[in-house]
Amino acid sequence: GKQVGGDILSNKKTLLMLRAKHLAESKNDTRFEELIQMPSNESKIAAAQALFIELGAVDEVTAVMNEYYNKAMADLNALPILEERKAPLHDLADYLLNREH
């Protein structure tokens, strides 16, 4: 699997990272820019996780994930296909939504 915090260490522009940046900028909060400049180590991961929660980025991204999940499930359920054929797609969507990393 992927390294925990790998996206943070590489400053990858994920939705979470972009929302945190936007929220920090809208509050004139310089901690996001300071975070980007930090050396890539475990303390950067911990600082990013704490900042993302404090800024509200985690809650926003979780809401977006749930919105897409609910729309996908509604579309899947509307398909005229036997339920047992839909089950693997439901299982995959549940796994992706609820995975930890």
N, C-alpha and C positions, 0 to 999 in steps of 0.2 A: 504494500500500500504506500500511500504518500506519507511524507514526513509531516508530523503534526506541526503546524505553524510555518510550513514551507512557503506558502503564499505570502505570509507576513515577512519572512526573512528576505524574500526576493522582491518585496514591494510590488507584488503582482496586483494589477488593477481589477480586483474582484468587485462584485456589487457591494459587498460589505466594506471594502476599503474605500470605494468611491463615495458611499453614503457617509461614512465617517468623515472623510475629507470635506464633503459638502456641509455637514452639520457643524464641524469645527470652524470652517470659514464663516458660516452664517452667524456664529457666536463670537467671532474675532478671537478664537481660541488657538493659540500657537502650538499646542501640544501635538497636534497631528504632524505638523512639519518637523517638529523636534523628533518625533517617532521615526519618520522616514530617514532622518540623518543618523539614527542610532546604529551602532555596529550590529551585525547579524548574529545574535546569540539568544540564549533562553530568556534573558531579561527583556529583550525586545518583544518576544512573543507574549510574555506576561503583561508588559506595559500596554501592548496593542489590545489584548483581550480586555483588559480593564477599561481602557479608553473607549473602545467600541461599545461596551455596555453602558458606560457613564454618559456617552453622547446620545444614546438611544438608537444607534445604528443597528445593533443586534435585533432590537424589537421591530424596527422598520423592515429589515431584510426577512425576518421570520414572517411578518405579515405578508410580504410579497410572495414568499415561498408557499404559504398556505393558500393564497389567492390563486396562484397557478395550479396548485395541487387540486383544489376544489373544482376549478374549471375543467381540468383534465379528467377528473373522475366523472363529472357530469357529462362530458362529451363521450367518454368511454361507455358509460352506462346507457347512453342514448343509442348506441350502435345496435343494430339488429343481429347480434351474435349471441350464441349460447353463453350463459354465464361461466361455465367451466372453461371456456376459451378466453374469457376476459380475466380470469383469476390470476394467471401469471403476470399480467400487466398491472393489476391491482397490487399484487405482492411486490413487484419491482418499484412501483411508485411509493408504496409505504416504506420500503427499505430506504429509498433515496431521501425521502422526507425526514426519516427518523434517525439516520446514521449520525454518528458522533463526529466524524471528521470529513 
